[in-house]
Amino acid sequence: TVLLKRVGPSIGTLPQTAWAMAAAAVGIHAASLGLGESVAQVAWSPELVAAILYVGMPATAAAYPVYFALLSEAGPVRGNLVAYAMPVVATVTGWAFLGEAVSPATVLGFGVILSGFLLVQRESVARVVGLRGSVPAEAE
């Protein structure tokens, strides 16, 4: 998102998003290799395969049209901020429906996510809370 802000409107929304996803995929893959993860470590089960197929097909097929509509409406920088909400929604869903524990480190992670969102959207947030353009008369 920060990189997309720097690129600006020099390329269209779809190419910006595609490049951002490609860069993120390379980063995530490099991190997984650096941590020693491999597909051989996965404990394959019918439930896992069903979950992968569900996420990979109908859920993605429903999500992408909505995502690209959001991108065309809000632009690539604001549209990609949806990514900040995904881990929070996944964690809260796991807690609410599966009884998964939420650790203090996870709550700290939520704070990091919120900080990242506020940093990227600091100008919009400042306008909303009235910090921008509210210089006292005696300071002018």
LOBAGU-786295 format. One line per 8 residues: number of its first residue (from 1); their letters; for each residue y, x, z of N, C-alpha, C. Coordinates in Angstrom, 2 decimals. Example, Ala and Ser with C-alpha at 12.3 -4.5 7.8 and 13.67 -1.06 7.14 Angstrom:
LOBAGU-786295
1) as) -5.69,13.19,7.80,-4.50,12.30,7.80,-3.30,13.20,7.80  -2.25,12.85,7.08,-1.06,13.67,7.14,0.03,12.90,7.87
This chain:
LOBAGU-786295
1) tvllkrvg) -1.18,0.83,0.00,0.00,0.00,0.00,1.25,0.87,0.00  1.24,1.94,0.77,2.39,2.84,0.79,2.55,3.51,-0.57  1.44,3.94,-1.17,1.49,4.54,-2.50,2.00,3.54,-3.53  1.55,2.30,-3.44,2.02,1.28,-4.38,3.52,1.06,-4.26  4.05,1.15,-3.05,5.49,1.01,-2.87,6.23,2.14,-3.59  5.68,3.33,-3.57,6.33,4.47,-4.22,6.24,4.37,-5.73  5.12,3.85,-6.25,4.95,3.70,-7.69,5.94,2.69,-8.23  6.16,1.63,-7.46,7.12,0.60,-7.83,6.69,-0.18,-9.05
9) psigtlpq) 7.64,-0.78,-9.73,7.30,-1.66,-10.84,7.04,-0.94,-12.16  6.72,0.36,-12.13,6.51,1.10,-13.37,5.26,0.66,-14.12  4.29,0.10,-13.42,3.11,-0.47,-14.08,2.89,-1.87,-13.53  2.09,-2.66,-14.23,1.88,-4.05,-13.86,1.08,-4.22,-12.58  1.06,-5.45,-12.08,0.36,-5.77,-10.84,-1.13,-5.48,-10.93  -1.78,-5.91,-12.01,-3.22,-5.71,-12.14,-3.58,-4.23,-12.20  -2.92,-3.41,-13.03,-3.25,-1.97,-13.01,-2.96,-1.31,-11.66  -1.86,-1.70,-11.00,-1.57,-1.13,-9.68,-2.69,-1.43,-8.71
17) tawamaaa) -3.16,-2.67,-8.73,-4.23,-3.07,-7.82,-5.53,-2.34,-8.15  -5.83,-2.23,-9.44,-7.06,-1.54,-9.85,-7.03,-0.07,-9.41  -5.90,0.60,-9.60,-5.79,2.00,-9.18,-5.88,2.13,-7.66  -5.28,1.20,-6.94,-5.35,1.23,-5.48,-6.79,1.05,-5.01  -7.52,0.12,-5.63,-8.92,-0.10,-5.25,-9.76,1.13,-5.59  -9.51,1.74,-6.74,-10.27,2.94,-7.12,-10.01,4.08,-6.14  -8.75,4.29,-5.78,-8.41,5.35,-4.83,-9.05,5.08,-3.47  -9.03,3.83,-3.03,-9.64,3.47,-1.75,-11.15,3.69,-1.80
25) avgihaas) -11.78,3.33,-2.91,-13.24,3.50,-3.04,-13.61,4.98,-2.96  -12.84,5.83,-3.62,-13.10,7.27,-3.57,-12.94,7.77,-2.13  -11.88,7.34,-1.45,-11.66,7.76,-0.07,-12.76,7.31,0.87  -13.17,6.06,0.73,-14.23,5.53,1.59,-15.55,6.24,1.32  -15.85,6.49,0.05,-17.09,7.18,-0.29,-17.07,8.61,0.26  -15.95,9.29,0.11,-15.83,10.66,0.64,-16.02,10.66,2.15  -15.43,9.69,2.83,-15.58,9.61,4.29,-17.03,9.36,4.67  -17.72,8.49,3.94,-19.12,8.21,4.28,-19.99,9.45,4.06
33) lglgesva) -19.73,10.19,2.99,-20.48,11.42,2.77,-20.17,12.45,3.85  -18.90,12.54,4.24,-18.49,13.46,5.29,-19.12,13.15,6.64  -19.40,11.87,6.87,-20.03,11.44,8.13,-21.55,11.49,8.06  -22.09,11.91,6.91,-23.53,12.04,6.76,-24.28,10.74,6.54  -23.59,9.71,6.10,-24.25,8.43,5.86,-24.96,8.47,4.50  -26.07,7.73,4.42,-26.77,7.63,3.15,-27.47,6.27,3.07  -27.80,5.87,1.86,-28.50,4.60,1.65,-29.89,4.66,2.28  -30.47,5.84,2.39,-31.80,5.99,2.97,-31.83,5.56,4.43
41) qvawspel) -30.69,5.56,5.11,-30.63,5.18,6.52,-30.61,3.67,6.72  -30.44,2.90,5.67,-30.33,1.44,5.79,-31.69,0.84,6.08  -31.74,-0.06,7.07,-32.97,-0.79,7.40,-32.96,-2.08,6.58  -33.60,-2.04,5.41,-33.58,-3.18,4.50,-34.40,-4.33,5.05  -33.85,-5.53,4.98,-34.55,-6.73,5.42,-34.14,-7.87,4.50  -34.90,-8.97,4.49,-34.50,-10.12,3.66,-33.11,-10.65,4.03  -32.79,-10.62,5.33,-31.47,-11.09,5.76,-30.36,-10.21,5.22  -30.59,-8.89,5.23,-29.59,-7.96,4.72,-29.37,-8.17,3.22
49) vaailyvg) -30.46,-8.29,2.48,-30.36,-8.51,1.03,-29.64,-9.82,0.75  -29.97,-10.88,1.50,-29.30,-12.17,1.32,-27.81,-12.05,1.61  -27.45,-11.32,2.66,-26.03,-11.14,3.00,-25.30,-10.36,1.91  -25.93,-9.32,1.39,-25.30,-8.54,0.32,-25.12,-9.39,-0.92  -26.14,-10.16,-1.27,-26.03,-11.04,-2.44,-24.95,-12.09,-2.24  -24.84,-12.65,-1.03,-23.82,-13.67,-0.76,-22.42,-13.07,-0.87  -22.23,-11.92,-0.24,-20.90,-11.30,-0.27,-20.59,-10.82,-1.69  -21.59,-10.32,-2.38,-21.37,-9.77,-3.72,-21.20,-10.79,-4.81
57) mpataaay) -21.69,-12.00,-4.61,-21.62,-12.98,-5.70,-20.71,-14.16,-5.39  -21.18,-15.20,-4.69,-20.32,-16.38,-4.56,-19.05,-16.14,-3.75  -19.15,-15.37,-2.67,-17.95,-15.14,-1.86,-16.92,-14.34,-2.65  -17.37,-13.34,-3.37,-16.46,-12.54,-4.18,-15.92,-13.36,-5.35  -16.79,-14.15,-5.96,-16.35,-14.99,-7.09,-15.28,-15.98,-6.66  -15.34,-16.46,-5.43,-14.32,-17.38,-4.92,-13.08,-16.62,-4.48  -13.26,-15.44,-3.91,-12.14,-14.70,-3.34,-11.24,-14.06,-4.40  -11.81,-13.52,-5.46,-10.99,-12.79,-6.42,-9.96,-13.65,-7.14
65) pvyfalls) -10.28,-14.85,-7.59,-9.21,-15.67,-8.20,-8.07,-15.95,-7.21  -8.42,-16.20,-5.96,-7.39,-16.43,-4.94,-6.58,-15.15,-4.73  -7.26,-14.03,-4.65,-6.60,-12.74,-4.45,-5.63,-12.42,-5.59  -6.07,-12.61,-6.82,-5.20,-12.29,-7.95,-4.06,-13.29,-8.08  -4.26,-14.52,-7.67,-3.15,-15.48,-7.62,-2.12,-15.01,-6.59  -2.61,-14.52,-5.45,-1.72,-13.98,-4.42,-0.95,-12.78,-4.96  -1.64,-11.90,-5.68,-0.98,-10.73,-6.25,0.12,-11.11,-7.23  -0.16,-12.11,-8.07,0.86,-12.50,-9.04,2.05,-13.17,-8.35
73) eagpvrgn) 1.81,-13.82,-7.23,2.88,-14.50,-6.50,3.67,-13.53,-5.61  2.96,-12.70,-4.86,3.60,-11.85,-3.86,3.82,-10.41,-4.32  3.14,-9.99,-5.38,3.23,-8.61,-5.83,2.16,-7.76,-5.18  1.92,-6.56,-5.73,0.81,-5.74,-5.24,0.99,-5.20,-3.83  2.19,-4.86,-3.44,2.39,-4.30,-2.10,2.11,-5.35,-1.04  2.75,-6.50,-1.15,2.55,-7.56,-0.16,1.16,-8.18,-0.29  0.67,-8.33,-1.52,-0.66,-8.92,-1.72,-1.77,-8.10,-1.11  -1.64,-6.78,-1.18,-2.68,-5.91,-0.62,-2.64,-5.84,0.90
81) lvayampv) -1.62,-6.41,1.51,-1.58,-6.45,2.98,-2.68,-7.35,3.54  -3.29,-8.16,2.67,-4.44,-8.97,3.08,-5.53,-8.06,3.66  -5.62,-6.85,3.14,-6.63,-5.90,3.61,-6.47,-5.59,5.10  -5.25,-5.67,5.62,-5.04,-5.43,7.04,-5.70,-6.52,7.89  -5.76,-7.72,7.37,-6.31,-8.84,8.15,-7.83,-8.89,8.12  -8.46,-8.30,7.12,-9.92,-8.43,6.97,-10.71,-7.96,8.18  -10.46,-6.76,8.73,-11.25,-6.35,9.89,-11.01,-7.23,11.11  -9.80,-7.73,11.26,-9.50,-8.61,12.39,-10.28,-9.91,12.25
89) vatvtgwa) -10.23,-10.51,11.07,-10.96,-11.76,10.83,-12.46,-11.55,11.00  -12.99,-10.45,10.48,-14.42,-10.17,10.61,-14.82,-10.01,12.07  -14.02,-9.30,12.84,-14.33,-9.09,14.25,-14.26,-10.38,15.05  -13.21,-11.16,14.83,-13.07,-12.43,15.55,-14.19,-13.39,15.16  -14.57,-13.40,13.89,-15.68,-14.25,13.45,-16.99,-13.82,14.11  -17.25,-12.52,14.15,-18.45,-12.01,14.81,-18.47,-12.34,16.29  -17.33,-12.25,16.93,-17.23,-12.59,18.35,-17.45,-14.08,18.57  -16.80,-14.92,17.76,-16.85,-16.37,17.96,-18.21,-16.97,17.60
97) flgeavsp) -18.81,-16.51,16.50,-20.03,-17.16,16.01,-21.31,-16.41,16.32  -21.22,-15.11,16.53,-22.42,-14.32,16.76,-22.49,-13.73,18.17  -21.45,-13.96,18.95,-21.44,-13.45,20.32,-21.31,-11.94,20.40  -20.77,-11.31,19.37,-20.61,-9.86,19.38,-19.52,-9.46,20.36  -19.73,-8.34,21.01,-18.74,-7.84,21.98,-17.57,-7.20,21.25  -16.39,-7.34,21.82,-15.19,-6.70,21.29,-14.77,-5.64,22.31  -14.86,-4.39,21.89,-14.59,-3.28,22.81,-13.09,-3.00,22.91  -12.70,-2.28,23.95,-11.29,-1.87,24.05,-10.84,-1.04,22.84
105) atvlgfgv) -11.75,-0.24,22.29,-11.40,0.55,21.09,-11.10,-0.37,19.91  -11.81,-1.49,19.82,-11.55,-2.45,18.75,-10.18,-3.08,18.92  -9.85,-3.45,20.14,-8.52,-4.03,20.41,-7.44,-3.00,20.09  -7.68,-1.74,20.43,-6.74,-0.66,20.07,-6.62,-0.57,18.54  -7.74,-0.71,17.85,-7.72,-0.71,16.39,-6.88,-1.84,15.84  -6.95,-3.02,16.48,-6.09,-4.13,16.07,-4.62,-3.74,16.19  -4.29,-3.02,17.26,-2.91,-2.55,17.43,-2.50,-1.59,16.33  -3.42,-0.72,15.91,-3.14,0.21,14.81,-2.92,-0.58,13.52
113) ilsgfllv) -3.75,-1.60,13.30,-3.60,-2.45,12.11,-2.23,-3.14,12.12  -1.87,-3.71,13.25,-0.58,-4.38,13.36,0.57,-3.39,13.14  0.43,-2.19,13.69,1.47,-1.17,13.50,1.61,-0.80,12.02  0.48,-0.66,11.33,0.52,-0.35,9.90,1.19,-1.46,9.11  0.85,-2.69,9.44,1.47,-3.84,8.77,2.98,-3.83,9.00  3.39,-3.64,10.25,4.82,-3.64,10.57,5.54,-2.48,9.89  4.88,-1.35,9.79,5.48,-0.19,9.13,5.70,-0.46,7.64  4.68,-0.98,6.99,4.79,-1.25,5.55,5.80,-2.35,5.27
121) qresvarv) 5.87,-3.33,6.13,6.76,-4.48,5.92,8.00,-4.44,6.81  8.40,-3.24,7.24,9.50,-3.13,8.20,10.79,-3.77,7.71  11.10,-3.68,6.43,12.34,-4.29,5.93,12.29,-5.81,6.02  11.16,-6.39,5.62,11.01,-7.85,5.71,11.01,-8.31,7.16  10.32,-7.57,8.02,10.27,-7.94,9.44,11.66,-7.85,10.05  12.42,-6.81,9.69,13.78,-6.67,10.23,14.65,-7.85,9.81  14.50,-8.30,8.56,15.27,-9.47,8.12,14.88,-10.71,8.89  13.58,-10.89,9.10,13.10,-12.08,9.80,13.60,-12.12,11.24
129) vglrgsvp) 13.56,-10.99,11.92,13.99,-10.97,13.32,15.49,-10.73,13.47  16.19,-10.57,12.35,17.65,-10.48,12.39,18.20,-9.11,12.73  17.42,-8.04,12.52,17.92,-6.70,12.85,18.77,-6.12,11.73  18.50,-6.50,10.51,19.22,-5.96,9.36,20.50,-6.74,9.14  21.59,-6.07,8.97,22.84,-6.75,8.65,23.49,-7.42,9.85  23.05,-7.08,11.06,23.64,-7.71,12.24,24.43,-6.69,13.06  25.28,-5.94,12.38,26.09,-4.93,13.04,27.19,-5.63,13.82  27.38,-5.29,15.11,28.45,-5.92,15.89,29.82,-5.67,15.26
137) aeae) 30.72,-6.62,15.41,32.05,-6.56,14.79,32.82,-5.32,15.24  32.70,-4.91,16.50,33.46,-3.78,16.99,32.94,-2.45,16.43  31.71,-2.42,15.91,31.15,-1.19,15.36,31.59,-0.97,13.92  32.14,-1.97,13.26,32.52,-1.84,11.85,33.79,-1.07,11.67
